[in-house]
Amino acid sequence: MSARKVMLITGASGGIGADLARVGAVKGHDLALVARNRAALDALADEIAALPGQKNPRPLVFDLDLSQKDAAKSLAAALDEAGASPNILVNNAGYGALGPAAEGDLAEQLGMIDLNIRALTELSLIFAPKLSETKGRLLNVASIVSFMPGPGMAIYYASKAYVLSFTEALSVEFAPRGVSVTALCPGATPTGFQRRARFSDRMQKQVFVGALTSPEVARIGYDGMMAGKRVVIPGLLNKLMIRAMTFIPKPAILALVGSLQLRRADKEAS
């Protein structure tokens, strides 16, 4: 009996991950959802199973903290036990924290590296043979901050720079396998990320002026992945900003981003 081919999505309990699951379901993909929040995953799985015309079985649900050691191996074993194998992998799980790195909680900062970098890397490599078997697709969720250093959110910005660099390199290495690899680089998007990063309601209102919604980002990311694009930057303003940065000296970028983020951190601390 052949394995159940699934679109495997991490960080699927909310935000862009959940919306990518909704897009995938509408497009006819069988799904496997991963996050820490079992209740949110079950609610999403039930929502998808109840979609009109849904022909696939209820999505598989795995409540795992991917920042923990051996979580990726545990996920691979759980998929095998369920008789499932990913033909699409979406590495979406991640978080950020506002404030100077040396003043933040060390465990939280290192946990960011574990989730945003190590887990994404491990999952990409563990499932590479499965993706190769089906000429599948890999979507890693980076950010527009991948293109710049970020004083005030130093580790988060650096982690997303890694995701972009790693993904672009894999797009070349995986091409002979027939696997397309895409980095999705959204700008500020209204999700639970900002609350987790300790952005105030006031800050979120400022950040989200003109921002795309999570469903819009998910649709653009899905379409870019299916088109085999290497990098997807949703939104014209985000594209223009990244293009303009190539003409701005690095000290000026550091000063601008640092002034903005550190001022935000100071306001939140006061």
Buried (B, 14 or more C-beta within 10 A) or exposed (E): EEBBBBBBBBBBBBBBBBBBBBBBBBEEBBBBBBBBEEEBBBEBBEBBBEEEEEEBEBBBBBBBBBBBEEBBEBBBEBBEEBEBBBBBBBBBBBBBBBBBBEEBEEEEBEBBBBBBBBBBBBBBEBBBEBBBBBEBBBBBBBBBBBBBBBBBBBBBBBBBBBBBEBBBEBBEEBEEBEBBBBBBBBBBBBBBBBEBBBBBEEBBEEBBEEBBBBBBBBBBBBBBBBEEBBBBBBBEBBBEBBEEBEEEEEEEBBEBBBEBBBEBBEEBEE
